[in-house]
Amino acid sequence: MNKKSTVVIDEKTPLLILAGPMFLELFLNTMLNNVDTLMLSHYDEYAVGAVGNANTIMFMMNILFNVIATATSVVVAQYLGAKQFSKMNMIYTLAFAVNLVIGFILSGAFCAANPLIMDFLHVSPEMRPYSMIYIYIVGGGGFITAVFNVMLQILRCNGYPKIGMWVTLAINVINIGGNYLFLYGPLAYLNIGVAGVAISTVAARLIAVIAVIIFFYVAKIGKISLRYLRPFPGKLLAKMIKIGLPTAGENLTYNLYQTTLLSFVNAMGNDAVNARAYCNTLISFAMIFSNASAMSTQIITGHLVGAGKQDAAYKRVFKTLRTSMPITIALASVNALLCRYTLQLFTDNQNIIALGQMIMIVDIFVEMGRCLNMTFVSSLKAAGAYIFPLIMGILCNWGLGLATGYTVGVALGVGVAGIYAGTATDECIRGLIVMYYWYKKKWFGKSVVDKKDTLELEGKGSSR
């Protein structure tokens, strides 16, 4: 296996070396998600809200796929940092195979539960057919995303952050081209609309998976083969599940909480649903830099903790925050100032635009808290402290976010902006709590790789 990377990851690695390509990758990925919304907004307004509802469910599926993908990131980063190369092919194969199986199971489960999901979300009769067909197609191809998530984590941890950027660019081109063909181009006569958009999305992701697997072999990062799973590494799988379940659980509880809030919004009428969908499109751009910074710091933190350099990791995370927070606030503020005009890219409905302006003002506070959470929670996971974020997520999402959102948005009649006020309350308070946890160094000593484990791995590696 080639142990050299295009980027050397240690305490001296400049943040932008990793965050720059990841920022562009996330930007392009956001474009991929939102191109569907923009192109559908000129096709059928009901289709926009319908796809927004469906994407909430797709995001939940993606969280479940990240049980193993996130664990892969933590384990690969720490073992590379500890210079334990003998087991990397086994880790790569295990992550790939398990997520592929999980992908098939969840794809089938979500398709089977599609009607129940529509009932739970209170999707309107006008939007329901669109949402269901989108979930059947994109959800049915969810196993593709499961494999892509794992491969992308492996490439990033090995110092190849630019690959995701280029692959995502290609996905965008393919997706836009496919959307055009089905909505306005030569295939428009088929009149399949949302189904066509879903087909182009799945096709683009399939090509992306093929591309990253080819690069994995061409760059000689490692190998994926079932022979590395003989005898089956049950202890390693248990360790990865132990890492991944709390990590994914934290994200899952957040998404379930957001889904519950969405059911409140759906009860407010189609204008509120569309305002939320359009605003989330704009909001996704405001959070890109802080997300890229958090993901980059997570990789660096994993390498440093694996190498036993906890103090360097401690300082590095605060250094990231000093960069990401001001930029996040600036982006969210610009979003709020310009939303009166940017929302007109999607609709000329003045009621939707008015609702959107209120949402975007509240979102400034949402993004401040979200920046704190992404930065410190990602680093806690990389350091092996994956239980505390889960506990805080459950308590704050439901105890603060949902309660405040319902009280302000529904009970007091503020509407959809009140729902976002609940999210802001959750994000800000939870962010301060996890920052304090990191500051007090409660995560010290939770590394996945310790001396005993290292000796065990070396012993098994030499016996093979």
PEGI-V344153 format. One record per residue. N is the residue number from 1. PSI is psi in radians with two decimals (NA if undefined). OMEGA is omega in degrees with one decimal (none if undefined). Layout:
# PEGI-V344153
n=N psi=PSI omega=OMEGA
n=N psi=PSI omega=OMEGA
This chain:
# PEGI-V344153
n=1 psi=2.36 omega=176.8
n=2 psi=2.05 omega=-175.8
n=3 psi=-0.03 omega=-179.9
n=4 psi=2.52 omega=-179.4
n=5 psi=2.78 omega=175.8
n=6 psi=-0.42 omega=177.8
n=7 psi=2.19 omega=175.2
n=8 psi=2.13 omega=-174.4
n=9 psi=1.96 omega=174.9
n=10 psi=-2.92 omega=-176.5
n=11 psi=-0.28 omega=-178.9
n=12 psi=-0.06 omega=-178.0
n=13 psi=2.08 omega=177.5
n=14 psi=2.41 omega=-177.2
n=15 psi=-0.78 omega=-173.6
n=16 psi=-0.31 omega=177.0
n=17 psi=-0.68 omega=176.5
n=18 psi=-0.76 omega=-173.8
n=19 psi=-0.56 omega=-179.1
n=20 psi=-1.01 omega=177.0
n=21 psi=-0.65 omega=179.3
n=22 psi=-0.61 omega=176.3
n=23 psi=-0.84 omega=179.8
n=24 psi=-0.66 omega=177.8
n=25 psi=-0.81 omega=-179.7
n=26 psi=-0.64 omega=177.5
n=27 psi=-0.81 omega=179.7
n=28 psi=-0.63 omega=177.9
n=29 psi=-0.65 omega=175.4
n=30 psi=-0.70 omega=176.0
n=31 psi=-0.71 omega=179.6
n=32 psi=-0.79 omega=-179.1
n=33 psi=-0.60 omega=-171.6
n=34 psi=-0.28 omega=175.3
n=35 psi=-0.68 omega=177.3
n=36 psi=-0.78 omega=179.9
n=37 psi=-0.81 omega=-177.7
n=38 psi=-0.80 omega=-177.1
n=39 psi=-0.60 omega=177.9
n=40 psi=-0.45 omega=-178.3
n=41 psi=-0.44 omega=177.9
n=42 psi=0.01 omega=-179.8
n=43 psi=-0.87 omega=-179.1
n=44 psi=2.08 omega=-176.4
n=45 psi=-0.60 omega=178.1
n=46 psi=-0.55 omega=-179.8
n=47 psi=-0.54 omega=-179.2
n=48 psi=-0.94 omega=178.7
n=49 psi=-0.62 omega=-179.8
n=50 psi=-0.80 omega=178.9
n=51 psi=-0.57 omega=175.0
n=52 psi=-0.76 omega=175.5
n=53 psi=-0.78 omega=-178.5
n=54 psi=-0.67 omega=-179.1
n=55 psi=-0.48 omega=174.0
n=56 psi=-0.73 omega=178.2
n=57 psi=-0.68 omega=178.6
n=58 psi=-0.61 omega=178.2
n=59 psi=-0.66 omega=177.5
n=60 psi=-0.73 omega=176.8
n=61 psi=-0.73 omega=-179.5
n=62 psi=-0.62 omega=177.5
n=63 psi=-0.74 omega=179.1
n=64 psi=-0.63 omega=175.5
n=65 psi=-0.52 omega=-176.3
n=66 psi=0.00 omega=173.4
n=67 psi=-0.88 omega=-179.7
n=68 psi=-0.64 omega=-177.9
n=69 psi=-0.77 omega=179.3
n=70 psi=-0.74 omega=177.1
n=71 psi=-0.65 omega=177.3
n=72 psi=-0.79 omega=179.7
n=73 psi=-0.82 omega=-178.7
n=74 psi=-0.86 omega=-176.3
n=75 psi=-0.82 omega=-179.1
n=76 psi=-0.80 omega=-179.4
n=77 psi=-0.79 omega=-177.8
n=78 psi=-0.69 omega=-179.5
n=79 psi=-0.62 omega=174.3
n=80 psi=-0.71 omega=177.6
n=81 psi=-0.59 omega=179.3
n=82 psi=0.06 omega=179.3
n=83 psi=0.53 omega=178.9
n=84 psi=1.49 omega=-173.6
n=85 psi=-0.26 omega=-170.4
n=86 psi=-0.43 omega=-175.7
n=87 psi=0.14 omega=-172.8
n=88 psi=-0.74 omega=179.8
n=89 psi=-0.64 omega=177.6
n=90 psi=-0.72 omega=178.7
n=91 psi=-0.78 omega=179.8
n=92 psi=-0.83 omega=-177.8
n=93 psi=-0.76 omega=-179.2
n=94 psi=-0.80 omega=-179.4
n=95 psi=-0.78 omega=-179.2
n=96 psi=-0.87 omega=-174.7
n=97 psi=-0.79 omega=-177.5
n=98 psi=-0.75 omega=-179.6
n=99 psi=-0.54 omega=176.5
n=100 psi=-0.78 omega=178.8
n=101 psi=-0.80 omega=178.1
n=102 psi=-0.68 omega=179.5
n=103 psi=-0.80 omega=178.7
n=104 psi=-0.75 omega=-177.8
n=105 psi=-0.84 omega=-176.9
n=106 psi=-0.62 omega=177.6
n=107 psi=-0.79 omega=178.5
n=108 psi=-0.68 omega=-178.0
n=109 psi=-0.76 omega=-178.8
n=110 psi=-0.63 omega=177.5
n=111 psi=-0.71 omega=180.0
n=112 psi=-0.60 omega=-177.1
n=113 psi=0.10 omega=-174.7
n=114 psi=-0.88 omega=-179.9
n=115 psi=-0.67 omega=178.9
n=116 psi=-0.65 omega=178.2
n=117 psi=-0.74 omega=179.4
n=118 psi=-0.70 omega=179.1
n=119 psi=-0.74 omega=-178.8
n=120 psi=-0.69 omega=-177.9
n=121 psi=-0.08 omega=-178.7
n=122 psi=0.71 omega=-179.9
n=123 psi=2.33 omega=-176.1
n=124 psi=2.72 omega=-179.6
n=125 psi=-0.56 omega=-179.4
n=126 psi=-0.58 omega=-176.0
n=127 psi=-0.38 omega=-171.9
n=128 psi=-0.86 omega=-178.9
n=129 psi=-0.69 omega=179.0
n=130 psi=-0.82 omega=-179.3
n=131 psi=-0.75 omega=-176.0
n=132 psi=-0.77 omega=-178.8
n=133 psi=-0.60 omega=178.6
n=134 psi=-0.76 omega=179.3
n=135 psi=-0.69 omega=179.1
n=136 psi=-0.74 omega=-175.3
n=137 psi=-0.97 omega=-177.5
n=138 psi=-0.73 omega=177.4
n=139 psi=-0.66 omega=178.1
n=140 psi=-0.48 omega=175.9
n=141 psi=0.34 omega=-177.1
n=142 psi=-0.51 omega=-179.9
n=143 psi=-0.45 omega=177.2
n=144 psi=-0.78 omega=177.4
n=145 psi=-0.65 omega=179.8
n=146 psi=-0.80 omega=179.6
n=147 psi=-0.72 omega=-178.8
n=148 psi=-0.73 omega=-179.4
n=149 psi=-0.77 omega=-179.7
n=150 psi=-0.82 omega=-177.7
n=151 psi=-0.66 omega=-179.9
n=152 psi=-0.70 omega=178.3
n=153 psi=-0.70 omega=179.3
n=154 psi=-0.78 omega=-179.6
n=155 psi=-0.76 omega=-179.8
n=156 psi=-0.81 omega=-176.9
n=157 psi=-0.41 omega=177.4
n=158 psi=0.13 omega=174.9
n=159 psi=0.46 omega=178.6
n=160 psi=1.13 omega=-178.3
n=161 psi=-0.37 omega=-175.6
n=162 psi=-0.38 omega=-176.6
n=163 psi=-0.77 omega=178.3
n=164 psi=-0.63 omega=179.7
n=165 psi=-0.84 omega=-177.5
n=166 psi=-0.67 omega=179.1
n=167 psi=-0.72 omega=179.8
n=168 psi=-0.60 omega=175.2
n=169 psi=-0.76 omega=178.9
n=170 psi=-0.70 omega=178.8
n=171 psi=-0.75 omega=-179.6
n=172 psi=-0.80 omega=-179.1
n=173 psi=-0.80 omega=-179.7
n=174 psi=-0.75 omega=-177.5
n=175 psi=-0.77 omega=179.0
n=176 psi=-0.76 omega=178.7
n=177 psi=-0.75 omega=179.0
n=178 psi=-0.74 omega=177.5
n=179 psi=-0.77 omega=-179.6
n=180 psi=-0.75 omega=-179.2
n=181 psi=-0.76 omega=-174.7
n=182 psi=-0.53 omega=-175.4
n=183 psi=-0.72 omega=-172.7
n=184 psi=-0.20 omega=-172.7
n=185 psi=-2.64 omega=-174.3
n=186 psi=-0.44 omega=-178.0
n=187 psi=0.12 omega=-179.0
n=188 psi=-0.45 omega=-178.4
n=189 psi=-0.35 omega=178.1
n=190 psi=-0.42 omega=177.2
n=191 psi=0.79 omega=179.8
n=192 psi=-0.14 omega=169.3
n=193 psi=-1.85 omega=-176.7
n=194 psi=-0.68 omega=178.3
n=195 psi=-0.69 omega=178.1
n=196 psi=-0.73 omega=177.2
n=197 psi=-0.73 omega=179.1
n=198 psi=-0.72 omega=179.4
n=199 psi=-0.77 omega=-179.5
n=200 psi=-0.59 omega=178.0
n=201 psi=-0.82 omega=-179.9
n=202 psi=-0.72 omega=179.6
n=203 psi=-0.73 omega=179.4
n=204 psi=-0.71 omega=-179.5
n=205 psi=-0.61 omega=177.9
n=206 psi=-0.77 omega=177.6
n=207 psi=-0.65 omega=179.7
n=208 psi=-0.74 omega=179.0
n=209 psi=-0.78 omega=178.7
n=210 psi=-0.71 omega=-178.0
n=211 psi=-0.79 omega=-177.2
n=212 psi=-0.55 omega=176.8
n=213 psi=-0.73 omega=177.7
n=214 psi=-0.78 omega=-179.8
n=215 psi=-0.69 omega=179.4
n=216 psi=-0.72 omega=-179.6
n=217 psi=-0.71 omega=-179.4
n=218 psi=-0.69 omega=179.5
n=219 psi=-0.07 omega=178.7
n=220 psi=0.73 omega=177.6
n=221 psi=-0.66 omega=-179.8
n=222 psi=-2.84 omega=-179.5
n=223 psi=2.63 omega=175.0
n=224 psi=2.03 omega=-178.1
n=225 psi=2.50 omega=-179.6
n=226 psi=-0.33 omega=-179.9
n=227 psi=-0.39 omega=177.9
n=228 psi=-0.14 omega=179.3
n=229 psi=0.28 omega=176.6
n=230 psi=2.06 omega=-6.9
n=231 psi=2.72 omega=-174.5
n=232 psi=2.25 omega=-177.6
n=233 psi=1.22 omega=-176.4
n=234 psi=-0.67 omega=-179.2
n=235 psi=-0.67 omega=179.1
n=236 psi=-0.71 omega=177.8
n=237 psi=-0.74 omega=178.6
n=238 psi=-0.70 omega=178.9
n=239 psi=-0.73 omega=-179.6
n=240 psi=-0.67 omega=177.1
n=241 psi=-0.67 omega=178.8
n=242 psi=-0.62 omega=176.5
n=243 psi=-0.79 omega=-171.5
n=244 psi=-0.64 omega=-176.3
n=245 psi=-0.86 omega=177.3
n=246 psi=-0.66 omega=179.8
n=247 psi=-0.85 omega=178.3
n=248 psi=-0.57 omega=178.9
n=249 psi=-0.66 omega=177.5
n=250 psi=-0.76 omega=178.2
n=251 psi=-0.63 omega=-178.7
n=252 psi=-0.76 omega=179.9
n=253 psi=-0.58 omega=176.9
n=254 psi=-0.75 omega=-178.3
n=255 psi=-0.63 omega=175.8
n=256 psi=-0.68 omega=177.8
n=257 psi=-0.74 omega=176.8
n=258 psi=-0.61 omega=177.4
n=259 psi=-0.67 omega=176.4
n=260 psi=-0.73 omega=175.9
n=261 psi=-0.65 omega=178.9
n=262 psi=-0.63 omega=178.0
n=263 psi=-0.57 omega=174.1
n=264 psi=-0.76 omega=-178.6
n=265 psi=-0.73 omega=179.8
n=266 psi=-0.56 omega=179.0
n=267 psi=-0.18 omega=-179.5
n=268 psi=-0.11 omega=178.4
n=269 psi=2.89 omega=-175.7
n=270 psi=-0.56 omega=178.2
n=271 psi=-0.72 omega=178.5
n=272 psi=-0.71 omega=179.1
n=273 psi=-0.80 omega=-179.1
n=274 psi=-0.64 omega=177.1
n=275 psi=-0.73 omega=177.7
n=276 psi=-0.77 omega=-178.3
n=277 psi=-0.79 omega=-179.7
n=278 psi=-0.76 omega=-178.8
n=279 psi=-0.69 omega=177.4
n=280 psi=-0.54 omega=174.5
n=281 psi=-0.82 omega=179.4
n=282 psi=-0.69 omega=-178.9
n=283 psi=-0.64 omega=-178.1
n=284 psi=-0.50 omega=177.9
n=285 psi=-0.55 omega=-177.6
n=286 psi=-0.48 omega=-174.8
n=287 psi=0.03 omega=-173.7
n=288 psi=-0.83 omega=-173.8
n=289 psi=-0.77 omega=-179.7
n=290 psi=-0.60 omega=177.4
n=291 psi=-0.78 omega=178.6
n=292 psi=-0.72 omega=178.9
n=293 psi=-0.73 omega=-179.9
n=294 psi=-0.74 omega=179.6
n=295 psi=-0.71 omega=179.1
n=296 psi=-0.77 omega=-180.0
n=297 psi=-0.57 omega=177.0
n=298 psi=-0.76 omega=179.7
n=299 psi=-0.81 omega=179.6
n=300 psi=-0.77 omega=179.2
n=301 psi=-0.76 omega=178.8
n=302 psi=-0.77 omega=178.1
n=303 psi=-0.77 omega=-177.9
n=304 psi=-0.76 omega=179.1
n=305 psi=-0.71 omega=176.8
n=306 psi=-0.57 omega=178.7
n=307 psi=0.02 omega=179.0
n=308 psi=0.35 omega=-177.0
n=309 psi=1.14 omega=-176.4
n=310 psi=-0.68 omega=-178.7
n=311 psi=-0.68 omega=177.9
n=312 psi=-0.68 omega=177.9
n=313 psi=-0.72 omega=180.0
n=314 psi=-0.85 omega=-177.8
n=315 psi=-0.60 omega=-174.5
n=316 psi=-0.63 omega=-177.6
n=317 psi=-0.73 omega=177.5
n=318 psi=-0.59 omega=176.7
n=319 psi=-0.69 omega=176.9
n=320 psi=-0.78 omega=-177.6
n=321 psi=-0.66 omega=-179.9
n=322 psi=-0.40 omega=177.5
n=323 psi=-0.80 omega=-170.8
n=324 psi=-0.61 omega=-175.6
n=325 psi=-0.90 omega=179.8
n=326 psi=-0.68 omega=-179.1
n=327 psi=-0.69 omega=178.6
n=328 psi=-0.80 omega=179.0
n=329 psi=-0.72 omega=-179.9
n=330 psi=-0.77 omega=-179.3
n=331 psi=-0.73 omega=179.6
n=332 psi=-0.64 omega=179.8
n=333 psi=-0.73 omega=176.6
n=334 psi=-0.70 omega=176.8
n=335 psi=-0.79 omega=-178.7
n=336 psi=-0.67 omega=-178.6
n=337 psi=-0.62 omega=-173.6
n=338 psi=-0.10 omega=-171.4
n=339 psi=-0.47 omega=177.9
n=340 psi=-0.56 omega=-178.5
n=341 psi=-0.71 omega=-177.1
n=342 psi=-0.55 omega=177.8
n=343 psi=-0.40 omega=178.8
n=344 psi=-0.19 omega=173.0
n=345 psi=-0.44 omega=-175.9
n=346 psi=-0.60 omega=-172.3
n=347 psi=2.74 omega=172.0
n=348 psi=0.21 omega=176.8
n=349 psi=1.93 omega=-173.7
n=350 psi=-0.51 omega=178.0
n=351 psi=-0.74 omega=177.3
n=352 psi=-0.74 omega=179.9
n=353 psi=-0.71 omega=178.8
n=354 psi=-0.76 omega=176.5
n=355 psi=-0.70 omega=-179.8
n=356 psi=-0.67 omega=178.9
n=357 psi=-0.72 omega=178.0
n=358 psi=-0.72 omega=179.7
n=359 psi=-0.78 omega=-173.7
n=360 psi=-0.50 omega=175.2
n=361 psi=-0.82 omega=179.1
n=362 psi=-0.56 omega=-175.3
n=363 psi=-0.36 omega=176.3
n=364 psi=-0.74 omega=180.0
n=365 psi=-0.57 omega=175.3
n=366 psi=-0.79 omega=-176.1
n=367 psi=-0.58 omega=176.2
n=368 psi=-0.86 omega=179.0
n=369 psi=-0.66 omega=-179.0
n=370 psi=-0.63 omega=177.8
n=371 psi=-0.77 omega=176.4
n=372 psi=-0.83 omega=-177.0
n=373 psi=-0.84 omega=-177.4
n=374 psi=-0.71 omega=-177.4
n=375 psi=-0.92 omega=-173.3
n=376 psi=-0.64 omega=179.2
n=377 psi=-0.75 omega=178.4
n=378 psi=-0.72 omega=-179.2
n=379 psi=-0.63 omega=176.1
n=380 psi=-0.73 omega=178.1
n=381 psi=-0.75 omega=-179.5
n=382 psi=-0.53 omega=180.0
n=383 psi=-0.11 omega=179.6
n=384 psi=0.02 omega=179.1
n=385 psi=1.40 omega=-172.1
n=386 psi=-0.13 omega=-178.9
n=387 psi=-0.75 omega=-176.4
n=388 psi=-0.79 omega=177.3
n=389 psi=-0.61 omega=178.2
n=390 psi=-0.82 omega=-179.2
n=391 psi=-0.81 omega=-179.5
n=392 psi=-0.62 omega=178.4
n=393 psi=-0.83 omega=-179.3
n=394 psi=-0.85 omega=-176.5
n=395 psi=-0.80 omega=-174.1
n=396 psi=-0.67 omega=179.1
n=397 psi=-0.93 omega=-173.0
n=398 psi=-0.63 omega=-178.5
n=399 psi=-0.54 omega=-178.9
n=400 psi=-0.99 omega=-173.5
n=401 psi=-0.92 omega=-177.4
n=402 psi=-0.77 omega=-178.4
n=403 psi=-0.80 omega=-180.0
n=404 psi=-0.74 omega=-179.9
n=405 psi=-0.78 omega=-180.0
n=406 psi=-0.76 omega=-177.7
n=407 psi=-0.88 omega=-175.8
n=408 psi=-0.80 omega=-174.1
n=409 psi=-0.72 omega=-174.6
n=410 psi=-1.03 omega=-174.8
n=411 psi=-0.77 omega=-179.6
n=412 psi=-0.12 omega=174.5
n=413 psi=0.32 omega=179.4
n=414 psi=-0.53 omega=178.2
n=415 psi=-2.68 omega=-172.0
n=416 psi=-0.56 omega=176.8
n=417 psi=-0.55 omega=177.0
n=418 psi=-0.57 omega=176.1
n=419 psi=-0.73 omega=178.4
n=420 psi=-0.51 omega=176.1
n=421 psi=-0.62 omega=175.6
n=422 psi=-0.74 omega=178.1
n=423 psi=-0.69 omega=178.8
n=424 psi=-0.73 omega=178.6
n=425 psi=-0.81 omega=179.4
n=426 psi=-0.90 omega=-174.7
n=427 psi=-0.79 omega=-175.3
n=428 psi=-0.83 omega=-177.9
n=429 psi=-0.76 omega=177.9
n=430 psi=-0.66 omega=178.6
n=431 psi=-0.73 omega=178.5
n=432 psi=-0.64 omega=-179.6
n=433 psi=-0.82 omega=-178.4
n=434 psi=-0.52 omega=174.9
n=435 psi=-0.73 omega=178.9
n=436 psi=-0.68 omega=178.5
n=437 psi=-0.76 omega=177.9
n=438 psi=-0.75 omega=-179.4
n=439 psi=-0.66 omega=-179.1
n=440 psi=0.03 omega=175.7
n=441 psi=0.64 omega=179.3
n=442 psi=-0.27 omega=-176.5
n=443 psi=-0.10 omega=179.8
n=444 psi=2.41 omega=175.8
n=445 psi=0.14 omega=-178.8
n=446 psi=0.29 omega=-178.8
n=447 psi=2.50 omega=176.5
n=448 psi=-0.60 omega=-178.4
n=449 psi=1.98 omega=173.8
n=450 psi=3.10 omega=-174.9
n=451 psi=-0.73 omega=-179.9
n=452 psi=-0.76 omega=179.8
n=453 psi=-0.67 omega=-179.8
n=454 psi=-0.79 omega=179.5
n=455 psi=-0.68 omega=179.5
n=456 psi=-0.74 omega=-179.9
n=457 psi=-0.75 omega=-179.4
n=458 psi=-0.71 omega=178.8
n=459 psi=-0.78 omega=179.1
n=460 psi=-0.64 omega=-179.1
n=461 psi=-0.68 omega=-178.2
n=462 psi=-0.37 omega=-178.6
n=463 psi=-0.19 omega=-176.9
n=464 psi=NA omega=none
